[in-house]
Amino acid sequence: MANTTNIIPNKLTMYQRVEGGFWHYRVKLKTGKWYRLSSRETDFDAAKEIANRTYYTADYKEKNRLPQTTRKFKNVAKYALTRLEDELDGGGGKVVYKDYIRTINNYLIPFFGKYDIANITVKLLTEYADWRDVHISLQKNRRKTTQAKKFRVSQSTINTHNSALNRVFDEAMLHGWITESIRPTLLNKGVKSESRGAFSEKEYKAIYTKLRTWWQEGHRLETRELRKVLREYVLFLGNTGIRHGTESITLKWRNLEHYIDDDGEKYLLINVDGKRGKREAVARTATTDYLIRLQKMNPDIAELDFDTLIDKRVNDYIFKTESGKIITSDALRGSFKQLLNSLDLVYGADGKS
C-alpha cells in the first residue's frame, strides 16, 4: 500500500492503494473480520470523517444487538445453496435438501432477492405467504384444468418453504449479517394434509393381476417396456414399505445386501436414502423374485447369479427397461394412473384418490 494510517489501533485503518487516489478504509467487526470499503474521496480529512462514521455506526449496532453489516437476500441464499449442494455431493445431505434447493431458486430468491437479509420482517413474510400461495395455486390449476379452483397450501408444503428459509437465515447468522434479536419467527397456517387413499386387499390383487399381462396391450415398444418395469415396481413397493419417488427410483443394486440373523435366517436389506435420512428396509421374501425379473431385463447383469450380484455391489440402477433406459418416477406415475383408469380404481369407496 502506498499510504496507511491507523485511526483506531486494530479497529479502524485507512489506506491509499495508489498515491493521490481514493482513500479506502477497513473496520474490524465483532466477528473478527475486517470490513473493507472505499470512501470515494481523495481528501484525507473527508475520507476520515466517512470512515469514522462507518466505525461508530457498526459499534452502535453491535451494542444494540443489530448486525454490523448485511447482505442482499439473493447473495446469502447463494451461500445456503452451495452448502446444501456440498452436503448432498458429500453423501451427508438428506433427500429433502433437493426440495429446499428448488424452493430457494423458484420461490425465495424471486420474492426476497432484492431485500437486505436484515430487513426481512414479519410483514414481508406475510406478503410472501400470499404471493407463494397464488403461484402454487396457479401451477396446480394449470396441471389440472384451465378453470381456477379454490386452493390452500398444505402445512407440509409450508414446512418445506420455512425450512428452506431457515437455511438462509442460518447462513446469515453464521456470517453475522443478522442477529437472533431481529430474526423473524416463521409461522405455518396451512391446511393440515389429509391421509392418502389406500387400496383394499381386493383392489391390490386386481392391480397386480392386471399387471401380469397389461404390458402386452401397449402399442409402442417403449410403453410395453415401461409397463413391465411398473409391474415389478408396484410389487417392490408393496413388499418393502419404501416410498414411491426419489426414495425408490434412485436405488441401485449396491444398495441391497443380505443379512443373516442369530437363527441363521437370511434377509434382504435395502439401504434407503429417504426423506428423513438414511435407513434400512427389510424386504419380504417374495421381493427377491421381483428383483431377479428386473435383473433379467438388464443385459449387463442378466447372467449373474443373484447372490453374486448382491455381493458385487453393482453400481447400476435397479429400475431400468430392457432397452437400458433409466425409469423416472413421473413415467411410472403416469403409467400407473393409466392402469387405475383401466380398472376403474382412480377413486376408492371413500372418495379419496
Order of alpha helices (4+ residues) and beta strands (2+ residues): beta-beta-beta-beta-alpha-alpha-alpha-alpha-alpha-alpha-alpha-alpha-alpha-beta-beta-beta-alpha-alpha-alpha
